[in-house]
Amino acid sequence: MNKYLTELIGTFFLVLTIGLSVLGGTPMAPLAI
């Protein structure tokens, strides 16, 4: 169960980072990915 929780948190932050950089419209968005 602990492994799945870690995966969930990691995936959440990955998607959050990509989403915010795309919504922000910054030209450096590919570097965040």
CHARMM-style PDB file with segment names, atoms N, HN, CA, C and O in Angstrom:
ATOM      1  N   MET     1       0.825  -1.203   0.000  1.00  0.00      PROA
ATOM      2  CA  MET     1       0.000   0.000   0.000  1.00  0.00      PROA
ATOM      3  C   MET     1       0.865   1.261   0.000  1.00  0.00      PROA
ATOM      4  O   MET     1       0.531   2.251  -0.651  1.00  0.00      PROA
ATOM      5  N   ASN     2       1.966   1.219   0.726  1.00  0.00      PROA
ATOM      6  HN  ASN     2       2.237   0.415   1.256  1.00  0.00      PROA
ATOM      7  CA  ASN     2       2.845   2.386   0.809  1.00  0.00      PROA
ATOM      8  C   ASN     2       3.436   2.730  -0.559  1.00  0.00      PROA
ATOM      9  O   ASN     2       3.613   3.902  -0.892  1.00  0.00      PROA
ATOM     10  N   LYS     3       3.738   1.697  -1.345  1.00  0.00      PROA
ATOM     11  HN  LYS     3       3.594   0.745  -1.075  1.00  0.00      PROA
ATOM     12  CA  LYS     3       4.299   1.917  -2.681  1.00  0.00      PROA
ATOM     13  C   LYS     3       3.292   2.633  -3.584  1.00  0.00      PROA
ATOM     14  O   LYS     3       3.660   3.524  -4.349  1.00  0.00      PROA
ATOM     15  N   TYR     4       2.029   2.241  -3.491  1.00  0.00      PROA
ATOM     16  HN  TYR     4       1.729   1.517  -2.870  1.00  0.00      PROA
ATOM     17  CA  TYR     4       1.002   2.864  -4.324  1.00  0.00      PROA
ATOM     18  C   TYR     4       0.762   4.312  -3.921  1.00  0.00      PROA
ATOM     19  O   TYR     4       0.518   5.166  -4.773  1.00  0.00      PROA
ATOM     20  N   LEU     5       0.831   4.585  -2.631  1.00  0.00      PROA
ATOM     21  HN  LEU     5       1.030   3.891  -1.939  1.00  0.00      PROA
ATOM     22  CA  LEU     5       0.656   5.959  -2.158  1.00  0.00      PROA
ATOM     23  C   LEU     5       1.788   6.849  -2.668  1.00  0.00      PROA
ATOM     24  O   LEU     5       1.557   7.992  -3.063  1.00  0.00      PROA
ATOM     25  N   THR     6       2.996   6.323  -2.658  1.00  0.00      PROA
ATOM     26  HN  THR     6       3.183   5.395  -2.337  1.00  0.00      PROA
ATOM     27  CA  THR     6       4.141   7.079  -3.165  1.00  0.00      PROA
ATOM     28  C   THR     6       3.994   7.347  -4.660  1.00  0.00      PROA
ATOM     29  O   THR     6       4.290   8.446  -5.129  1.00  0.00      PROA
ATOM     30  N   GLU     7       3.541   6.350  -5.402  1.00  0.00      PROA
ATOM     31  HN  GLU     7       3.300   5.457  -5.021  1.00  0.00      PROA
ATOM     32  CA  GLU     7       3.321   6.526  -6.838  1.00  0.00      PROA
ATOM     33  C   GLU     7       2.246   7.572  -7.100  1.00  0.00      PROA
ATOM     34  O   GLU     7       2.374   8.392  -8.009  1.00  0.00      PROA
ATOM     35  N   LEU     8       1.188   7.537  -6.300  1.00  0.00      PROA
ATOM     36  HN  LEU     8       1.083   6.871  -5.562  1.00  0.00      PROA
ATOM     37  CA  LEU     8       0.094   8.493  -6.474  1.00  0.00      PROA
ATOM     38  C   LEU     8       0.570   9.921  -6.236  1.00  0.00      PROA
ATOM     39  O   LEU     8       0.240  10.825  -7.003  1.00  0.00      PROA
ATOM     40  N   ILE     9       1.334  10.119  -5.187  1.00  0.00      PROA
ATOM     41  HN  ILE     9       1.602   9.384  -4.564  1.00  0.00      PROA
ATOM     42  CA  ILE     9       1.840  11.460  -4.873  1.00  0.00      PROA
ATOM     43  C   ILE     9       2.803  11.937  -5.958  1.00  0.00      PROA
ATOM     44  O   ILE     9       2.741  13.094  -6.375  1.00  0.00      PROA
ATOM     45  N   GLY    10       3.682  11.064  -6.414  1.00  0.00      PROA
ATOM     46  HN  GLY    10       3.733  10.124  -6.075  1.00  0.00      PROA
ATOM     47  CA  GLY    10       4.630  11.434  -7.461  1.00  0.00      PROA
ATOM     48  C   GLY    10       3.940  11.793  -8.765  1.00  0.00      PROA
ATOM     49  O   GLY    10       4.307  12.764  -9.426  1.00  0.00      PROA
ATOM     50  N   THR    11       2.932  11.000  -9.134  1.00  0.00      PROA
ATOM     51  HN  THR    11       2.634  10.211  -8.597  1.00  0.00      PROA
ATOM     52  CA  THR    11       2.189  11.274 -10.360  1.00  0.00      PROA
ATOM     53  C   THR    11       1.416  12.577 -10.247  1.00  0.00      PROA
ATOM     54  O   THR    11       1.333  13.349 -11.202  1.00  0.00      PROA
ATOM     55  N   PHE    12       0.848  12.815  -9.063  1.00  0.00      PROA
ATOM     56  HN  PHE    12       0.915  12.188  -8.287  1.00  0.00      PROA
ATOM     57  CA  PHE    12       0.093  14.052  -8.846  1.00  0.00      PROA
ATOM     58  C   PHE    12       0.975  15.278  -9.043  1.00  0.00      PROA
ATOM     59  O   PHE    12       0.581  16.228  -9.719  1.00  0.00      PROA
ATOM     60  N   PHE    13       2.169  15.259  -8.451  1.00  0.00      PROA
ATOM     61  HN  PHE    13       2.489  14.487  -7.901  1.00  0.00      PROA
ATOM     62  CA  PHE    13       3.050  16.414  -8.580  1.00  0.00      PROA
ATOM     63  C   PHE    13       3.578  16.563 -10.001  1.00  0.00      PROA
ATOM     64  O   PHE    13       3.793  17.684 -10.463  1.00  0.00      PROA
ATOM     65  N   LEU    14       3.790  15.456 -10.698  1.00  0.00      PROA
ATOM     66  HN  LEU    14       3.615  14.545 -10.322  1.00  0.00      PROA
ATOM     67  CA  LEU    14       4.232  15.531 -12.087  1.00  0.00      PROA
ATOM     68  C   LEU    14       3.168  16.195 -12.953  1.00  0.00      PROA
ATOM     69  O   LEU    14       3.466  17.100 -13.733  1.00  0.00      PROA
ATOM     70  N   VAL    15       1.919  15.736 -12.809  1.00  0.00      PROA
ATOM     71  HN  VAL    15       1.677  15.001 -12.175  1.00  0.00      PROA
ATOM     72  CA  VAL    15       0.823  16.300 -13.594  1.00  0.00      PROA
ATOM     73  C   VAL    15       0.572  17.755 -13.201  1.00  0.00      PROA
ATOM     74  O   VAL    15       0.277  18.591 -14.055  1.00  0.00      PROA
ATOM     75  N   LEU    16       0.688  18.053 -11.912  1.00  0.00      PROA
ATOM     76  HN  LEU    16       0.927  17.374 -11.218  1.00  0.00      PROA
ATOM     77  CA  LEU    16       0.492  19.429 -11.444  1.00  0.00      PROA
ATOM     78  C   LEU    16       1.540  20.366 -12.039  1.00  0.00      PROA
ATOM     79  O   LEU    16       1.214  21.468 -12.479  1.00  0.00      PROA
ATOM     80  N   THR    17       2.789  19.929 -12.052  1.00  0.00      PROA
ATOM     81  HN  THR    17       3.054  19.034 -11.694  1.00  0.00      PROA
ATOM     82  CA  THR    17       3.866  20.757 -12.602  1.00  0.00      PROA
ATOM     83  C   THR    17       3.658  21.027 -14.086  1.00  0.00      PROA
ATOM     84  O   THR    17       3.794  22.161 -14.545  1.00  0.00      PROA
ATOM     85  N   ILE    18       3.326  19.972 -14.833  1.00  0.00      PROA
ATOM     86  HN  ILE    18       3.215  19.051 -14.459  1.00  0.00      PROA
ATOM     87  CA  ILE    18       3.108  20.138 -16.269  1.00  0.00      PROA
ATOM     88  C   ILE    18       1.890  21.013 -16.530  1.00  0.00      PROA
ATOM     89  O   ILE    18       1.917  21.895 -17.389  1.00  0.00      PROA
ATOM     90  N   GLY    19       0.819  20.760 -15.778  1.00  0.00      PROA
ATOM     91  HN  GLY    19       0.797  20.044 -15.080  1.00  0.00      PROA
ATOM     92  CA  GLY    19      -0.408  21.534 -15.964  1.00  0.00      PROA
ATOM     93  C   GLY    19      -0.218  23.012 -15.682  1.00  0.00      PROA
ATOM     94  O   GLY    19      -0.687  23.857 -16.444  1.00  0.00      PROA
ATOM     95  N   LEU    20       0.463  23.326 -14.598  1.00  0.00      PROA
ATOM     96  HN  LEU    20       0.845  22.639 -13.979  1.00  0.00      PROA
ATOM     97  CA  LEU    20       0.665  24.736 -14.248  1.00  0.00      PROA
ATOM     98  C   LEU    20       1.576  25.438 -15.248  1.00  0.00      PROA
ATOM     99  O   LEU    20       1.360  26.608 -15.565  1.00  0.00      PROA
ATOM    100  N   SER    21       2.580  24.746 -15.741  1.00  0.00      PROA
ATOM    101  HN  SER    21       2.755  23.795 -15.484  1.00  0.00      PROA
ATOM    102  CA  SER    21       3.479  25.387 -16.700  1.00  0.00      PROA
ATOM    103  C   SER    21       2.787  25.605 -18.042  1.00  0.00      PROA
ATOM    104  O   SER    21       3.057  26.590 -18.728  1.00  0.00      PROA
ATOM    105  N   VAL    22       1.898  24.691 -18.418  1.00  0.00      PROA
ATOM    106  HN  VAL    22       1.678  23.890 -17.861  1.00  0.00      PROA
ATOM    107  CA  VAL    22       1.164  24.873 -19.673  1.00  0.00      PROA
ATOM    108  C   VAL    22       0.127  25.982 -19.518  1.00  0.00      PROA
ATOM    109  O   VAL    22      -0.026  26.819 -20.408  1.00  0.00      PROA
ATOM    110  N   LEU    23      -0.584  25.990 -18.395  1.00  0.00      PROA
ATOM    111  HN  LEU    23      -0.460  25.310 -17.673  1.00  0.00      PROA
ATOM    112  CA  LEU    23      -1.590  27.031 -18.179  1.00  0.00      PROA
ATOM    113  C   LEU    23      -0.950  28.400 -18.015  1.00  0.00      PROA
ATOM    114  O   LEU    23      -1.545  29.415 -18.379  1.00  0.00      PROA
ATOM    115  N   GLY    24       0.251  28.432 -17.472  1.00  0.00      PROA
ATOM    116  HN  GLY    24       0.734  27.607 -17.177  1.00  0.00      PROA
ATOM    117  CA  GLY    24       0.942  29.702 -17.308  1.00  0.00      PROA
ATOM    118  C   GLY    24       1.407  30.294 -18.623  1.00  0.00      PROA
ATOM    119  O   GLY    24       1.628  31.502 -18.717  1.00  0.00      PROA
ATOM    120  N   GLY    25       1.558  29.461 -19.636  1.00  0.00      PROA
ATOM    121  HN  GLY    25       1.379  28.480 -19.559  1.00  0.00      PROA
ATOM    122  CA  GLY    25       1.943  29.938 -20.953  1.00  0.00      PROA
ATOM    123  C   GLY    25       3.390  30.391 -21.032  1.00  0.00      PROA
ATOM    124  O   GLY    25       3.750  31.177 -21.908  1.00  0.00      PROA
ATOM    125  N   THR    26       4.219  29.902 -20.126  1.00  0.00      PROA
ATOM    126  HN  THR    26       3.927  29.263 -19.414  1.00  0.00      PROA
ATOM    127  CA  THR    26       5.618  30.313 -20.154  1.00  0.00      PROA
ATOM    128  C   THR    26       6.349  29.613 -21.295  1.00  0.00      PROA
ATOM    129  O   THR    26       6.069  28.451 -21.591  1.00  0.00      PROA
ATOM    130  N   PRO    27       7.273  30.305 -21.930  1.00  0.00      PROA
ATOM    131  CA  PRO    27       8.020  29.659 -23.017  1.00  0.00      PROA
ATOM    132  C   PRO    27       8.997  28.596 -22.509  1.00  0.00      PROA
ATOM    133  O   PRO    27       9.544  27.832 -23.305  1.00  0.00      PROA
ATOM    134  N   MET    28       9.221  28.539 -21.191  1.00  0.00      PROA
ATOM    135  HN  MET    28       8.777  29.160 -20.545  1.00  0.00      PROA
ATOM    136  CA  MET    28      10.132  27.553 -20.626  1.00  0.00      PROA
ATOM    137  C   MET    28       9.393  26.304 -20.157  1.00  0.00      PROA
ATOM    138  O   MET    28       9.960  25.491 -19.428  1.00  0.00      PROA
ATOM    139  N   ALA    29       8.145  26.140 -20.562  1.00  0.00      PROA
ATOM    140  HN  ALA    29       7.683  26.800 -21.154  1.00  0.00      PROA
ATOM    141  CA  ALA    29       7.340  25.003 -20.125  1.00  0.00      PROA
ATOM    142  C   ALA    29       7.985  23.650 -20.448  1.00  0.00      PROA
ATOM    143  O   ALA    29       7.914  22.748 -19.614  1.00  0.00      PROA
ATOM    144  N   PRO    30       8.614  23.465 -21.623  1.00  0.00      PROA
ATOM    145  CA  PRO    30       9.241  22.156 -21.877  1.00  0.00      PROA
ATOM    146  C   PRO    30      10.354  21.818 -20.896  1.00  0.00      PROA
ATOM    147  O   PRO    30      10.631  20.641 -20.668  1.00  0.00      PROA
ATOM    148  N   LEU    31      10.996  22.821 -20.312  1.00  0.00      PROA
ATOM    149  HN  LEU    31      10.771  23.777 -20.498  1.00  0.00      PROA
ATOM    150  CA  LEU    31      12.052  22.541 -19.342  1.00  0.00      PROA
ATOM    151  C   LEU    31      11.487  21.982 -18.042  1.00  0.00      PROA
ATOM    152  O   LEU    31      12.163  21.223 -17.349  1.00  0.00      PROA
ATOM    153  N   ALA    32      10.260  22.348 -17.708  1.00  0.00      PROA
ATOM    154  HN  ALA    32       9.711  22.965 -18.271  1.00  0.00      PROA
ATOM    155  CA  ALA    32       9.629  21.829 -16.497  1.00  0.00      PROA
ATOM    156  C   ALA    32       9.343  20.345 -16.643  1.00  0.00      PROA
ATOM    157  O   ALA    32       9.320  19.603 -15.661  1.00  0.00      PROA
ATOM    158  N   ILE    33       9.127  19.925 -17.876  1.00  0.00      PROA
ATOM    159  HN  ILE    33       9.146  20.528 -18.673  1.00  0.00      PROA
ATOM    160  CA  ILE    33       8.850  18.510 -18.123  1.00  0.00      PROA
ATOM    161  C   ILE    33      10.164  17.768 -18.210  1.00  0.00      PROA
ATOM    162  OT1 ILE    33      10.176  16.554 -18.416  1.00  0.00      PROA
TER     163      ILE     33
END
